[in-house]
Amino acid sequence: MAKPKKDLNYIANIEKAISEKYGAETVQNPKNLWSKEKEEQYLLQIKKLQEKTDRLQQKIEKVELSGFLISKKLLNKDSNRTCSVCSTYSFDSKDDV
């Protein structure tokens, strides 16, 4: 099968009509406006976004504990409610203070 031949005049007319309606920037190649500084900023933004996504993913990560899925965030909260003097367990959270 032969490829259909492109009509370059038709393409040029469409680009001209688009640039007249929406401005010359719409038909430019995006690489023309790209620089090394913009590339570095873009890579830095991607890195920050990935770090933020990783932190959020760690917060919602689930761990199986005795047949149940529990948020890993909940397992990291340890509180010692046992009295160091009398070794009794306290049910009141204010006793930790």
Secondary structure, DSSP 8 states (H G I E B T S, - for coil): -------HHHHHHHHHHHHHHH-GGGGS-GGGG--HHHHHHHHHHHHHHHHHHHHHHHHH-EEEETTEEEEHHHHT-----B-TTT--B---GGGG-
